[in-house]
């Protein structure tokens, strides 16, 4: 997963509870995980240091850093 990243948006931020407690995120070769802060706050959630919160401008910036963007 080198060179990849995961950005959680909208209802996808509900995955935070699974990812933030996962040992997988502490692995050195893990892709960085981001979440849109407004989406996290709108759902009354919080996160830990394994997930970096970004604003909408940060979301756009991240999308431009990678060759392919896949959503579903």
N, C-alpha and C positions, 0 to 999 in steps of 0.2 A: 503494500500500500504506500510505498514511498512516492511522494509527489501527489498524493491524494489528500482530500479533506472532506469532512462531513459537516454540513450546515443544516441545523434543525430549524424549521420555520413553521409557522401556524400551528396546527395540532400536532405536528411532528415533534414539538418540544416536550410532549408527554413522554417521549423516550428518555428524557433526562434522567429520570429515576433509575432506569435500567443501566444506562451508560455511566452515570456518575458513581455507581457502586461497583462497577465491573473492574476486575483486575486487568482486563484487557486494555483499559485506558492507561494503565501505568506501564505498559510495555514500551520499550524504547522505540520499536518500529511501528508504533500505532500512528495512524493518521490523526491530525489534530481535529478536535470536535468543537464546533462553534454553534451558538444559538442566537436567534434574533431576540434581543433583550425585551422589546415591546411585547413580543409574543409570550415570553416567559412570564413577565409581570402581569399581563392581561389574564393569565390563567392561575394567578396566585401562587406561582412556583418559585423555587430558588434552585441554585446550582452550587457546585463546588469548584475547586481550582482546576479540575480536569476539563471543564467546558468554559470556553471564553465567550462572553456575551458581546455581541456587536449590534450597532444601530443599523438602520436601513442603508446608510452610505457605506458602512463596513461590509454589509451583505453584497452590495454591488461591487465593491472593490475586490472582495474574495472571488466573485464570479468571473472577474476579468483576469485573475491570476492563474487560472487553470484552463487548459486547452479545451476540455469538454465539461459541460455542465449537464447533469442528468437529474430530472425531477420526476416524481411520481406521487 
